[in-house]
Amino acid sequence: MPANDRTTSGWSRRGFLTATGLGAAGFGLSLPARRADAAPRERRTASNLIFMVADGMSAGTLAMGNLLRQQIHAKRSSWIDLMHNERTVRALIDTRSADSFVTDSAASASAWSVGSLVNNGAISTLPDGKPLSPILLTAKEAGLATGLVTTTRVTHATPAAFAANVGDRNLEQEIASQLLDRGFDLVIGGGARFFKGLPLDAHRVIRSRNEMHAIAPDENERILGLFTDSHMHYEVERPDSEPSLVEMTRFALRNLSKRKGGFALQIEGGRVDHAGHNNDPAGLLYDQLAFDDAIAAAAEFTLSRDDTLLIITTDHGTANPALTDYTTAGAAGFERVHAFKQSFEWIDAQVAQAPDRSANELANIVNKATGLTIRDTEAELLARWFAGDRTVDPFALANKQFGPLGSIISNHTAIAFLSPNHTCDFVELTALGPGSSRVKPHMAINEVHKVLRAALDLPGAKAL
Ligand SMILES: [Zn+2]
C-alpha cells in the first residue's frame, strides 16, 4: 500500500489507479484510462463515500453466507472476493459503546457518525445529552450529495444516526421530521408509518419498486422512498412490489453520482440483525446474500473509478450463529436451508391465526415454511412455548424471541444460535479506495469516523 494515500493533498491518482487496476481483476472490470488532462486533486482525498452495514452480522453469518453463495451460485461471496483484492484493507472493530460492552445499533452507528462513543439507544447524542452534527449533515453542509438506503424503516437506528439527533432511538416520528427538515437528497427503505401527517411536498415520494425504476436517471429532486409501512420484507419472502437491496443500491449510486459535489451514502442490510435475534437461518442467510449482491454493485462502482471510498462493515454480532456439526450430516443440514420459503416472522403470523395451536398444527406450519418434518417431541415443545411457557429452554435468554423454534430447526440444519441478543465480538471492516490506508488492523468503533472524515476532508462533528 503506497504511503502517499495518507495525506489529503498529496494523494497520488496514478498510484491508486495502478494498484486498483491489478485488484480489479477479480471483478473482471477494466478501468478507464487515466485522463491526461486530469485536474489536480481537490482537497478531499475521496469525492464519494459508500458506507455499507450488514447490521448485526456475526462472523459465522459472513462464513455461512459465503458457503450458501458457493452452493447456490458456485462462486465465493462478493465480500470475500473483495478481500482478495490486493488494494483492500481490513480491520477488526471493537464495538463497545459508552455504557456497555455489548452495543446496540444506535450507539455503533452514532460512533461512526460523530466520532464519539455514546450510550446504547442514543442517536448521535453524547451521554451528557449534547447532540453532535451527524456525518451526513456535515457532508451536506460541505456540498456533498447525501443518501440513506436501508431494508429497515428509514427511521431505524442505523440510518438515523447518520442523519438525525435524538436521545432515544425509539423517537422515530421525530427522526422522520429531521430526515425531512434536513433535506437529504435520497432516503429509501421502509417506515411510511412515521411519515403520516408530515409535509412531504418538498420530496419526490416513491412507494413501490416500479415507481423507483420509473425515476429518470438525472432526477435532481429530493427522493423519499417508503416501500412499506414498517420494515421491508426479508429477502426470502420479498414481494415483487418491493425493490431488492441491490436494486436500491444501483438506483442510489446512479442518482447520487449524477449530482454535483461528490456524495456520502450509507447502505444498510438491516434485517440480518432481526433474523439473528429471531434465530431464523433462512431470514438471516438470504438477507446476507442480498447484502452481498449490493456489495457487488458498490464494488463495481468503486473499482470503475478512482474517487470513491468503499467501507463494508457491521455494527455488532447478533446471536453468533454457526454451522456446528463435523459430520456429513452438517453439510446435509445446511443444504436444507435451500428449500426454506418463509421467515420465522411468517411462521409466527400463521401461528397467531391457528385455531388451537396444537402440536400437529404447529408442525404443519413449520413444514409449509421450511419443508422440514419436525419430530413429535419437538412439536410438543413448540406448542408449550407458543402457549406461553417461557421455560422450555434451560438457558433463560433462549426462551426470548423465537428461541425454541430456532433450536428445533437447528436439530435439522446444524445451524445453531448463541442467544437472541447482540454480542461483544470484534467485527469485520473491509475498505477500498482513497483514504482506506488510515484503517488500522484493530480499531475502536468511533475511530472509524476519523477515516470517513479525513477521506472526505470534512470538519469534525460540531455541537448543535
Ligand atoms: Zn439488533
Residues whose N, C-alpha, C, O or C-beta is under 5 A from the ligand:
A	BS01	ZN	G56 D273
